[in-house]
């Protein structure tokens, strides 16, 4: 767990369609403008690599998030800052990352379910309503919001949310 290289990890969590990826893109751009290069570990991308054959079951999710945290931990130990862009519907998944990665922040994108359903860019909620998906966090599966996130943003202004996150990273001494 020890990292003396200054790298860190940040977990963007929230319901599907809360705006995690949009905020992450804005955050990545703002960090790059400060000369900070980050690895974004996006669950949709990594799931295709790690576990495309696993269902979105509790056991499948647990295995996937363990792999995701392991990859993030390796990157941080190698000096690469990491942004996890993933719902991670159980607190235990995110707490595992906090345990494994010394310099860690959790950002909760707190957006009401109704707004997420209205946005639905990937059709997740539409598929659930049609009976084609049976374990969508916030609907058929539980989403456990963080009990004590390092920062809460509301997803209505991704640029402003990203600035607040950069300010939080700076206040912790993770970026200049």
N, C-alpha and C positions, 0 to 999 in steps of 0.2 A: 504494500500500500504506500510506502514512503516515496514521495516525489520531491526531489530537491531542485528540479529543473524549472519550476515555475508554471508548468502546464496545469490545466484545470479541466473540469467537465461541468457542463450545464445541462440539465434535463428540462426540456419544454414538455409539459404535460397538460392535458385537458381533453375534453370530449372530442371524438372525431368531428371534423369540420369546425373546430373552435378557432382556427387560424394559426395553429402552431407552425406550419410550414411557411406561411406568408411572413410571419414575424421572424422566423429563423432566417429566411432569405434577406430580410432587411437588416437583421443583426449581423449576419455574415458580411454584408456589404459595409456596414459601419465599422466593424472590426478590421476589415481589410483596409479601409481608408486610414486606419491607425497603424497599419503594418502588421496586424495580427492575422495570421493564417490559421484557420480552424478546419478540422475534419467534421463534417456533418454526417451523423449516423442516422439516416432516415429509416424508420421501421418498414415502410412499404418497399423500399429498395432492398434492404437487407433480408427481409423475409423471403424474397425470391431466391436469394443466394443460400441462406442458411437452412430454410425449412419450407420450401415451396410445396412439399408433399404433406406437411403437417396441417391438420385442421386448426381452426381458431378455438380450440378447446382450452380448458384451464391448463392441462398438462402441456399442450402444444405451446401456449403462450409462456408458461413458466420456462420451458426449455429455450424458447426463442430469446426471451429477455435475459436469461443467464448468458447466452452466447453474445448478445449485444453488449452487455456489461463487460464481459471478458475482453471483447475487442476494444471497447472504449478504455478500459483499464490499461491494456497494452499500449495503446496510442499515447495516453497521458504519461505513462512511465518512459516513453521514448521522447517526450518533450512536445507532443502535439496536443494543443487544446482541442476539446471535443464538445460538440453540441449534439445531444441526443434529441431527435425530433420524433417523439413516439408517445402515443396515448398512455401506454403502461397502466392499464386500468386498475391494477392492484398496487397499494402502497408498498408492499413487500418487494416488488420489482425495483422500484425507485430507491428504496432503502438499501437494497443490495448494492446498488451503485454508490450510494453515500458511504457504505461500509468499505467498499473496495477502493474508492478514489478519495484521497485525502482532501484535495481542494475541489469541492463540489458545491454546486448551487442547484436548487430546484425552483423552477419558475412555473407557476400555475396560470394557465390561460383560462380564466374564469368567464365562460360564456354560457348563458342559459341554453338548455337543451332545445327549446323552441327555435332559437336563432340558428343553432347548428343544423337542425332539421331543415330549416328554410334555405340555408346555404347549400348543403349537401353536394359539393362539387364532384365527389366520386360516386354518388348514387348509393351510398351505404344505407342510409335511412330508407330510401325508396325500395331497395332490395329487401330490407327488413319488413317493411309494410306489405310487400308482395309475398312474404313468406319464403323468400329466397336466401335469407340470412337469419340465423337464429341465436346469435350471440354478440350482438352489437352493444358495446359499452354504453351505458346510459339508458338502454332500452331493455333488452333481454338479459344482459350481463351487467353486473355491478361496475360502476366507475367509482373508485375511492379517491376523492380529492385529497390533496396533501393536507395534513393536520397543521403543519407549520412550514409552509413554503418560504423560501428566502425572499420571494417577490411574487406579487399577484399582478397580472395585467389583464385587460379586458377585451383585447382583440379588435377594438373598434378603430384604432389608428396604429397600424403595424410599425410605421416609422417612429412614432412617439414611444410605443412599447419597446422597440429595440433600443432607443436612446435611454430609457429607464433601466433596461438590462445592462447596457454598457456602464451607466453610472453605478449600478450595483457591483458589477465586476471591478470597477475602479475603486470603489469604497473598500472592497476586500483586498485590494492590492494585486488583483489578478491581471489587470491591464493598466496601462498609463493613459 
